[in-house]
Amino acid sequence: MSEVAWDWTAPDGSRSAVFPVPGGVAVLQAAGVVVLSGETGEELWQYRVSEGEVSGNVSDDGRHVVLRSEGDTGAGTGGTELTVLDSGTGEIVHEFDSSGVEAVERVGFAPQIGESLSGVTGDIWAVQDEAGVTAHQWEDGEILWSSATADLARCTDVGSVDDLAVLDDVVVAAFTCYEQPEGEDPVDMTEGQEFVSGLVGLDPTTGEELWRSEDQLGLFPADSHGRVLTVQDSGLIVVEYPYAEVHQLVDPSTGDVTDLGRNDVLWSSSDGSTLGVWHAESRDYRHEDRSGEALTSLVEETGAVPEPTVSGGGFLGLEDGVLYLAEEVAGGADAPVLAYFTGFQGASEITIDRDAQMTEVHDAVSVPGAVAVSYTDDEGRSGVIGLR
């Protein structure tokens, strides 16, 4: 990886959030969504509302873009409309009024989005709230099945459903249980407090339990509450505990859970047989098989993993190495540095044109054909560039 391959400027000024889809990158904005080719940056399709704003997400399997719009969507309808689009073609797959469905929100690296909008398959839409997990059928939006928190988590005192990963064959729900002594201050952030951090796999069409895993991982109950489930291209699920910075790898087809400690899966091959794992203590990026045996080590191949020459923008694990991203780029400087790539076969510095007006880097995701990076410039305009 060594160059900026393409640059796309948003038609309006709202910040862009980027998500990988099979054809390239979905760019979500307040007015709708545009899907770009990862190879060329060419616009493949777009869907925009004429009035109001939308929140959006991409389904866990990447096959659908889901938009939730308030008010008039241009189709003469009011209320809250849910529109599900095929991410490859832009074709509308489903539409219905979702006014009665609570949207679960979480603030993360991307702009605040409706996390409840990621739980879409071709057959159901599964959402979580304080009551538990509910699956809606697409024909009429009616409830197909519902699993209450008490039944799903099986807690003796305080229980919650914390996150979902929704795939064609299984809905994976993360839950937390702990004891809150009566009359005492909340203990959810008390280290040493016993709790259960669990995962349960549910049949998408019936809600029947397929498998269950219970553990105590993390610092305290709030660490378990804050877990984020991320579905890899291979279908494997990475679970991240934010405070302890520990991770699990889940095979949703079997319920097998691997404790990774502070190590994090940043990349996986399409069949899940090879993982790109960042080892936090040794600062090594390795390709490993599912048993944890190292196939290739970046430290062994290059002698060392150098500290990034840019800072603040985080890093991505890729098939060929690690990409560090700048948080800000100063336009007008001599060869402003956007990123630094350390690969198994060598390293490179990625610069942009000195007249570029990019000032702030937001999100970066690996998509088919490129790494897509969203940004805003010094005049508040947003865009996406493709690195290759």
N, C-alpha and C positions, 0 to 999 in steps of 0.2 A: 504494500500500500504506500503510495508516494505522491498522489496528486488530487487536486480538486477536479472532478470529472464533469460536473454540471452545477448550475445555480438556478433556483426557481424563486421568484419573488411573489409573495401573496398579493392578491388583488385588493385586499383590505388590510387595515392595520392591526387586526387582532393577532395575538400570539398564536403560534402554530404548535400543536402537539403531534408527534410523529409515532407511528406504530407500524411494525412489519406486517405485510399481507403477502399472499402468494405471488402477486404480480409486481411487487415493489414496496412502496411506502404510502400509507394512508396519512394525510395531513388533515387533522381536525382543527376547525376554527369555530368561532361563534356563529358564523353564517352557514356552516355545513361541513362538507368533506370534499377533498380532492385526492385522487389516487394518482401517483406519479410512477413512471417506470424507474426501477433502480438502476438500469443500465444507462439511460439517456436523460432522465429527468423530464421526459415528455409526459404531458398530461394524458392519462388513459381514460378517466371519466371523472365527473364531478356531480354532486348533488347539493343544492343550496336552497334554503328557505327564503321566501320573499320578505318576510317580516319576522321580528323577534329574534331570539337566539336559541341555540341548541347546546345541550351537553351531549357528549358522545364517548364511545369506547369501541374497541375492536374485540370481538369474541375471543375466548381463550384459545380456540383452535385456529384463529386467524381468518376464517372463511366468511365472516360477516362483519359489517360495520353497522353499529347500532346508534341511532340518533333519537334523543328525547327532546321534543320541542314544545314550548309553552305558547299558547295563543294561536294566532292565525299562521298556518304553515304554507299558505298559498293555495291550498286545496279547498278553501272555504270552510275549514273546520276550526273549532276552538278547543279549549281544554288542553290536555296534555297528550300529545301524540307520540307513539313509539313507532319508528320506521326502521325496519331491518333490511339492509342492502347486501347483495352478493358482492363480496370484496373484489372478485375478479372481473365482474361486468358492470357493476353499479345498478343492476336490476333490483327493483323493489321485490323482496321476498314476502314480507309480512308488514301489516300496519294494523294498529288498534289503539283505542283510547286507554291510556295507562294512568288516568288521573287517580285511581284508587290504589295504586301500587307505590309503596314508599321507596324512594331512591336512597341508597346507602352511599354516603360520600366519604372520601378519605383524601387528605392532602398529602401529596407525595412529590416526587421529582418533577412530574408533569403538572400542568395546571389542574386545578380541582375538577375532577370528572366523576360521573356517576358510576361507581364500581359495580352497581347492580346491573349495568348495561353490558357487562362482559359475559354474563352467564347464559349465552344464547347458543343453541344448536339448531339443526334443521327442524327439530320436532318440538322443543320446549324452550321456555325462558325461565331459569331458576334464579330466585333472589333470596337474600337473607335480610332479616331484621331482628329486633329484640325478641319477637315471638318464635323465631326458628327459621326454617327453610321452606319456601313455597315454589312449586313448579306450575307454570301456566301453560296451557295448550294454545297453539297459534290460531286454530280455527276461529275461536271466539274470545280468547283471552281469559277464559274461565280457569279456575284452579283445577289442575290435574291431580295433584297430591300435595299434602302439607305435613311436615314433620316438626312438631313443637320442640323448643329448646330442651325442655325437661325430658322428653323421650329420646332425643338425639344425643344429648350430652350425658344423661343419667347421673346428674349431680345430686348430692345430698344437701347442698346449701346454695351457694352462688354459682350460676352457670351462664354461659354465653356461647353464641356462634360467632366466630370472629372473621372468617373469610371463606370464600368458595372458589373452587376451580371446576368448571363445567365442561365435560367432554361428551362425545356421542355415547360412550358406553358406561360412563360413571360420573356422578357428581361427588366431588370430594369436599367435605366440610371440616373446617378446623374449629375445635371447641375447647373451652377452658372451664375447669371447676376448681373451687377453693372454698375454705371455711372462713366466714366473716364472724368473729366473736361478737355476740350481742352486746351492745352498749359501748363498744370500743371504736376508736378511729379506724377508717378504712385501712386494710392491710394489703391492698392489691399492689402496692409498690414497696412492700417490706421484704428485704432480702432474708432468706431463710424460711419464709412462709411456704408451707407445703401447698402444692397445687397439682392438678392434672392437666397436661397439655396433650390433647388428643386429636386424632383424625379419623373420620369415618367415611367409607365409600357407600354411596346410595345408588340404586337402580334409577336411571333417569325417567323411566316410564311409570314406575310404581312407587318409588321412594323406599323400597325394601332395602334393608341394610345388607351390604355385600361383604364388608370387612371392617375391622376396627383396630386402631392402634392407640395405646395410651402410654404416656411417658411424662417425665418432668424435666423439661429442657428450658433453659433461660434463667434469668435472675429472680423473677418474681411474677405473680399472675399477670400484671400489666404487660410484661414482655410477651407472654403468650397471647394476650388480647391483640397486640400489635403485629402479629405475624402477617406476612404477605406471601400468598401462594402464587407462583409464577410458572406457567406452563411453557416448557421448552418446545422447540420445533419437533423434537422426537416424541412428544407426548409425556415425557417425564415431568415431574413437578418439583421445583425447588421451593423450600419453605425457609423464610428468613425471619429470625427473631431480632428486632431492631436494637434493643438495649444491650443484650449480650453479644450481638453480632455473630450469632451461631446459625448454622444452617442444617437442613435435612434434605435428603433426596428421596422422593417417593415414586414408586412404580404404581400408578393408579389402577393398573389391570390386576395386580395381585395384592396390593396393600403393603408390600415390602417397603420398609423405611430404613434408610441408612443415615446415621448421625455423622455429619461432616465436620463437626466442631466449628472453628472459625473459617475453615476452608469453604470456598464458594464455587459452585458450578457456573461459569460464565458463558460456556458454549457447549453444544452437544451435536454430534453427527445426526443425520436424519433418522437413522435407525436406533439411536441411543446406545450404540455399542462403544462409542468413544466420547469421553467427556473432556472439556477444557476446564481445568480446576486451578483457581488461584489459591496458593498456600500463603496465608497471611503472615505466618511467623518467618518463614524462609524467604518470602517475597519471590517465589518461584511460580511460574505458570507452566503447568504440565498437561500433556495429553495422557489420560489414563483410561484403562478399561473399567468395566462396571465393578470389578473386584477391588479397585484402587491401585492396581499395579501400574507404575509409570511406563508409558510408551515413549514419550519424548519429554525432555526437561529443557526449558528455556535457559536456565542457569547453566546446565551442562553444555548446551549447544553454543551459547554466546559467552560463557565465562562469568557473566553476572547480568542481572537485570538492572540497568541504569535507572537512577532517579529521573523522573520526567523533567524535561526542560520547560514545560508549561505547567501551570498549577490551577487547581480549583474546579476543573471540569470533569473530574473523575476519569475512569478508564473502562474500556470494553475488552472482553476476551473474544478473540476471533480464531478461525481455524489456523491462521498462519502466525499468530502472535498476539501482542497486546497493544492497543491504541490508547494513548493518553491524550486528553483533550484540554484545551485552554478554556478558562471561564470567560475571559474577555480578550478581545483582539483589538489592538490599536491601529486603526486605519491611518495610512500616511507614513508609517514607519518603514524602514528598509526591510523588505521581505517579512511581513508580520507572520509569526508562527501560530498556526491554528492547532496543530497536533504533532505528536511524536510517536512513531511506530517502531516497536521493538519486535522483530520477527525471528522465527527459527532460522531463517536464511539471511538475516541482516537487518539493519536499522535504517530509518529514513526520517527526515524532518519534512512536514507538510506545511507549506506556506501559502498565503493568498496574495492576490495583487495588492500592491502598496496603496492603491487608491480605493480599495474596498472600504465600505462604510460599516461593515459588521462591527458591533461593539460588544454584544453579549451572547454567549452560547448557552442554549437551554438544554435540549434533549439530544441524545444520540442513540441510534439503534442500528443494528446490523439487519439489512434487508437484502432480498435477492438482487445481486448486482452491485451493491455499494454499501457504505455506511452513510446513513442519512442523518444530518445534523441540522437542527432548527436553531434559528437565531433572530435577533432584532438588531436594527442598525441605529445610528445616532439620531435619526429622525422618527424613530418609533415604528418603522416598517418591519414586517417580519418576512422570513423566507426559509428555504431549506437548501442545503448544498449536499452533493453526493461526493464522497471520498472513495477513491479506488487506488 
